[in-house]
Amino acid sequence: MAINMAKQNKEPSAIYYINRANAYFELKKHTECLNDCTAAKEIDSNYAKIYWRVAKVMEQLKKRDVGLNVLKQAVEKGLFDLKDTKNAFTKFHN
């Protein structure tokens, strides 16, 4: 509902998409989650949660290398500080 209202008001927000992506993630609806992450990235490619969510989906799909590359992209863009990234990478390697 929030996404439709934002579209009508011409005020798209990556937050709405990433929130719904999180709901899809919890339901293990990976395709829908990734679609919303893509929509969020088109609105705001500097929103760090997008990268984290995509990486987590890739982890669930047993594509850890892809997930790590997504996190590396976020680091290169300066979206995560090194301490947070180290913790994220540790989670992926365990």
C-alpha positions as CSV (number, residue, x, y, z in Angstrom):
1,M,0.0,0.0,0.0
2,A,2.8,2.5,0.9
3,I,4.5,1.7,-2.4
4,N,1.4,2.5,-4.4
5,M,0.7,5.7,-2.5
6,A,4.3,6.8,-3.0
7,K,4.0,6.2,-6.7
8,Q,0.8,8.2,-6.9
9,N,2.4,11.1,-5.1
10,K,5.5,10.7,-7.3
11,E,7.6,10.2,-4.2
12,P,9.2,6.8,-4.6
13,S,11.2,5.6,-1.6
14,A,13.7,2.8,-1.5
15,I,12.7,2.3,2.1
16,Y,9.3,1.0,1.1
17,Y,10.8,-1.5,-1.3
18,I,13.5,-2.7,1.1
19,N,10.9,-3.2,3.9
20,R,8.8,-5.3,1.6
21,A,11.9,-7.1,0.4
22,N,12.6,-8.0,4.1
23,A,9.1,-9.4,4.4
24,Y,9.6,-11.5,1.3
25,F,13.0,-12.6,2.7
26,E,11.4,-13.8,5.9
27,L,8.8,-15.8,3.8
28,K,11.7,-17.2,1.7
29,K,10.3,-15.6,-1.4
30,H,13.7,-15.0,-2.9
31,T,12.7,-13.8,-6.4
32,E,10.2,-11.3,-5.0
33,C,12.8,-10.1,-2.5
34,L,15.4,-9.6,-5.2
35,N,12.9,-7.8,-7.4
36,D,12.2,-5.3,-4.6
37,C,15.9,-4.9,-3.9
38,T,16.4,-4.0,-7.6
39,A,13.5,-1.5,-7.5
40,A,15.0,0.0,-4.3
41,K,18.4,0.3,-5.9
42,E,17.0,2.1,-9.0
43,I,15.6,4.7,-6.6
44,D,18.6,5.0,-4.3
45,S,21.7,3.0,-5.1
46,N,23.4,4.3,-1.9
47,Y,21.0,2.7,0.5
48,A,23.2,0.2,2.3
49,K,20.4,-2.1,3.4
50,I,19.8,-3.1,-0.2
51,Y,23.2,-4.6,-0.5
52,W,22.9,-6.4,2.8
53,R,19.5,-7.9,1.9
54,V,20.7,-9.1,-1.5
55,A,23.8,-10.7,0.2
56,K,21.6,-12.5,2.7
57,V,19.4,-13.8,-0.1
58,M,22.4,-15.1,-1.9
59,E,23.6,-16.7,1.3
60,Q,20.2,-18.6,1.5
61,L,20.5,-19.6,-2.1
62,K,24.0,-21.1,-1.3
63,K,25.6,-18.4,-3.5
64,R,28.0,-17.0,-0.9
65,D,30.5,-15.8,-3.4
66,V,27.8,-13.6,-5.1
67,G,26.8,-12.3,-1.6
68,L,30.3,-11.4,-0.8
69,N,30.7,-9.6,-4.0
70,V,27.6,-7.6,-3.3
71,L,29.0,-6.6,0.1
72,K,32.3,-5.7,-1.5
73,Q,30.4,-3.4,-3.9
74,A,28.9,-1.7,-0.9
75,V,32.3,-1.2,0.8
76,E,33.7,0.2,-2.4
77,K,30.8,2.7,-2.5
78,G,31.6,3.6,1.1
79,L,28.3,2.4,2.4
80,F,29.7,0.2,5.2
81,D,32.6,1.0,7.4
82,L,35.3,-1.6,7.7
83,K,34.3,-2.7,11.1
84,D,30.7,-3.5,10.0
85,T,32.0,-5.2,6.9
86,K,34.4,-7.3,8.8
87,N,31.5,-8.6,10.9
88,A,29.4,-9.1,7.8
89,F,32.1,-11.1,6.1
90,T,32.7,-13.2,9.2
91,K,29.0,-14.1,9.2
92,F,29.2,-15.2,5.6
93,H,32.3,-17.3,6.2
94,N,30.9,-19.2,9.2
